[in-house]
């Protein structure tokens, strides 16, 4: 029912006013990762956040310092080590370290990394 939907949306907006801002998937359209949880992919979002000095897009369309919570002990430990390294040695320099985007994997419909012939371009 529309009335119940409005009540739920109002309650969510009230929480947004009292809690830290959420990182946005699409700040222009007001889309957070709560809209579609699979739109925030740890192995894509965390490297991008680290390259941006620990910032992600906020609801106002500006980059903001970010606190990441990764409830997965596999990913969490890796990214904590990277953050600790950067704190000790300074930011990475993307011009000297290179990068390997996974765009080709997505475009060629790879089911998972290493799954079949579409993994490598």
C-alpha positions as CSV (number, residue, x, y, z in Angstrom):
1,X,0.0,0.0,0.0
2,X,1.2,3.5,-0.8
3,X,0.7,4.8,2.7
4,X,2.8,2.1,4.2
5,X,5.5,2.7,1.6
6,X,5.6,6.4,2.4
7,X,5.8,5.6,6.1
8,X,8.7,3.3,5.6
9,X,10.5,5.7,3.3
10,X,10.0,8.5,5.8
11,X,11.5,6.3,8.6
12,X,14.5,5.6,6.4
13,X,15.0,9.3,5.7
14,X,14.8,10.1,9.4
15,X,17.6,7.6,10.0
16,X,19.7,9.2,7.3
17,X,19.5,12.5,9.1
18,X,21.0,11.1,12.4
19,X,23.6,8.6,11.1
20,X,26.7,8.9,9.0
21,X,26.1,9.4,5.3
22,X,26.2,6.4,3.1
23,X,28.5,6.0,0.1
24,X,26.6,6.4,-3.1
25,X,26.4,4.2,-6.1
26,X,24.9,7.1,-8.1
27,X,24.7,10.3,-6.1
28,X,23.0,12.2,-9.0
29,X,20.0,9.9,-8.7
30,X,20.2,9.3,-4.9
31,X,21.1,5.7,-5.3
32,X,22.9,4.1,-2.3
33,X,24.2,0.5,-2.1
34,X,21.0,-0.2,0.0
35,X,19.0,0.1,-3.2
36,X,20.9,-2.8,-4.9
37,X,23.5,-4.3,-2.6
38,X,25.3,-5.9,-5.6
39,X,26.1,-2.5,-7.0
40,X,28.8,-2.0,-4.4
41,X,31.4,-4.7,-5.2
42,X,34.2,-5.0,-2.6
43,X,37.0,-5.8,-5.1
44,X,36.0,-2.8,-7.3
45,X,34.9,-0.3,-4.7
46,X,37.8,-0.6,-2.2
47,X,40.6,-0.1,-4.7
48,X,38.8,2.9,-6.1
49,X,38.4,4.3,-2.6
50,X,42.0,3.7,-1.8
51,X,43.1,5.5,-5.1
52,X,40.9,8.4,-4.0
53,X,42.7,8.8,-0.7
54,X,40.0,6.9,1.2
55,X,37.1,8.8,-0.2
56,X,33.8,7.8,-2.0
57,X,30.9,9.9,-3.4
58,X,28.5,11.3,-0.8
59,X,24.8,12.1,-1.3
60,X,25.7,15.7,-2.2
61,X,27.8,14.5,-5.2
62,X,31.1,15.4,-3.5
63,X,33.9,13.0,-2.5
64,X,34.1,12.4,1.3
65,X,36.3,10.6,3.7
66,X,34.9,7.0,4.1
67,X,34.9,4.4,6.8
68,X,34.5,1.0,5.2
69,X,33.0,-1.9,7.0
70,X,33.7,-5.3,5.3
71,X,32.0,-8.2,7.1
72,X,34.2,-10.7,5.4
73,X,37.4,-11.9,7.0
74,X,39.0,-12.7,3.6
75,X,38.6,-9.3,2.1
76,X,38.8,-7.3,5.3
77,X,42.3,-8.5,6.2
78,X,43.7,-7.7,2.8
79,X,42.4,-4.2,2.7
80,X,43.4,-3.5,6.3
81,X,47.0,-4.5,5.3
82,X,46.8,-2.1,2.3
83,X,45.5,0.7,4.5
84,X,48.2,0.1,7.1
85,X,50.9,0.0,4.4
86,X,49.7,3.4,3.0
87,X,49.6,4.9,6.5
88,X,53.2,3.9,7.0
89,X,54.6,4.5,3.5
90,X,52.3,7.1,1.9
91,X,49.8,6.8,-0.9
92,X,50.3,4.5,-3.9
93,X,51.2,6.2,-7.1
94,X,48.9,4.8,-9.9
95,X,51.3,6.1,-12.6
96,X,54.0,3.7,-11.4
97,X,52.1,0.7,-10.0
98,X,49.7,0.2,-13.0
99,X,46.2,-1.2,-12.9
100,X,44.2,-4.1,-14.3
101,X,40.5,-3.2,-14.7
102,X,38.1,-6.1,-15.0
103,X,35.8,-4.4,-17.5
104,X,36.6,-7.1,-20.1
105,X,35.4,-9.8,-17.8
106,X,32.1,-8.1,-17.3
107,X,31.6,-7.2,-21.0
108,X,32.4,-10.8,-22.1
109,X,30.0,-12.3,-19.5
110,X,32.6,-14.2,-17.5
111,X,30.8,-16.1,-14.7
112,X,33.7,-15.7,-12.3
113,X,37.4,-15.0,-12.3
114,X,39.2,-18.0,-13.9
115,X,36.0,-19.7,-14.9
116,X,36.5,-20.1,-18.6
117,X,38.1,-18.7,-21.8
118,X,36.6,-15.2,-21.2
119,X,38.7,-14.6,-18.1
120,X,41.8,-13.4,-20.1
121,X,41.5,-11.0,-23.0
